[in-house]
Amino acid sequence: MSATLEHQSSEQRLELLYQAINTSSLFQVQRMLNAMHPAEMADLIEAAPRGRRELIWELVEPDNEGEVLIELSEEVRNGLVGEMDTGEIIQAIKDLDDDDMADFLQSLPDTLIAQTLAGMDRQDRIRLEAVLSYDEDTAGGLMDTQTITVRADVSLDVVLRYLRRLDELPSHTDNIIVVNRYDRYLGILPLSTVLTGQPDELVVDVMDTQQNPILADTASQQVARLFEDRNLISAPVVDHNHRLLGRITIDDVVDIIREEAEHSVMSMAGLDDEEDLFAPVLLSARRRAVWLGTNLMTALLAAWVIAQFEATLESTVALAILMGVIPSMGGVAGTQTLTLVIRGLALGQLGKSNRRSLLIKELLVSLMNGIIWAIAVFAIATFTFGNIGIGIVTGLAMIINLLAASGSGVFLPIIMRYFHIDPALAGGVVLTTITDIVGFAAVLGLAALMLPLL
């Protein structure tokens, strides 16, 4: 059965697991489940409704619990940890890397963190507290303090004999970090050099001094960018005195990239990227009510704008039919610009020096598209309603709203970031409000001014 699971999708695995629970002994189900990778077990737990979720978790063997917990989303993990005592938590996470253990603890209540730390031995607690002293979204919060270091004045033969004495190497070890007697970073020694170099060569003669270490307070997004640009597998982390603190590995960077992608997707809908698929109904309803209430307020504001031109609408029924087109086009154009700018900010490509150039470029793009689609809507409105005035009004409103949409798409993320508001979360709602209000006001305002004259 486990061999069958290995080649199935998550959906198929979940279905097979349910069938096994219903038809087989729990021992067979447990053996099948624990033959899987911890990340795959975590996927199955998250995909299971709450009743089945607790049953599956009970079947996870103690040796796998820590790896499974760290792969779960924070909300699901907290639900399972809430049923565990401190001793069970310590036993589950005792073999995790320092960075994974720190991530796990930071999601727990303060009292539980203190109890867990108190139950650890002194050496493990000191290493873990070193990671916990940094913000979780910095290089210091991501680093693993378990590193292999050597001095620059020893030979490769000494390094190789030292490595053979170790029980195992830390995961994703591609380089050995070279430090001086004060633990200050000097460079890296690739394992490939240790294996292929002459035994009598000194580390100082063959080490790489070109790879700069990462400062502990570097933001996690910047860390991910450095790994991408430099094609790194691991990188040393230092403090401002260049003293070695630990290292970051590629698996941590993949987690950053995945979390950023999930955050962007979920934020566009006003959802928390850690939200449980099977969260309680009342909890989910309360969270989404905030977003829906915000949207209702913006919709009422747009409706108020429409109400100010009631007489114009009554006299020209065609406007009531066409005016929804303008805000819709503005919303699409604005979202395109907004997404581009949010990405530029996240990658560090947009700053004070090039904002003006980007604004001009986006306005020109919107002007060009505005003219093209203004001509199209002018032709459609004039032909359909036999009124050239309606065509002129809707065409001009199209241009005005697309220009407003692109300008808003550039400035909104910049302004929101200045006030420490996540533009991925709030930008879409504000942008929609702007394009709705400007679109309706442009159509109805131009109609009130121009139709009596045409």
Buried (B, 14 or more C-beta within 10 A) or exposed (E): BEEEBEEBEEEEBBEBBBEBBEEBEEEBBBBBBBBBEBEBBBBBBBBBEEEBBEEBBEBBEEEBBBBBBBBBBBBBBBBBBEEBEEEEBBBBBEEBBBBBBBBBBBBBEEEBBEBBBEBBEEEBBEBBEBBBEBBBBBBBBBBBBBBBBBBBEBBBBBBBEBBEEEEEEBEBBBBBBBBBEEBEBBBBBBBEBBEEBEEEBBBBEBBEEEBEBBBBBBBBBBBBBBBEEEEBBBBBBBBEEBBBBBBBBBBBBEBBBEBBEBBBEBBBEBBBBBBBEBBEEEEBEEBBEEBEEBBEEBEEEBEEBBEEBEEBBEEBEBBBEBBEBBBEBBBEBBBBBBBBBBBBBBEEEBEEEEBEEBBEBBBEBBBEBBBEBBEEBBEBBBEEBEBEBBBBBBBBBBBBBBBBBBBBBBBBBBBBBEEEBBBBBBBBBBBBBBBBBBBBBBBBBBBBEBBEEE
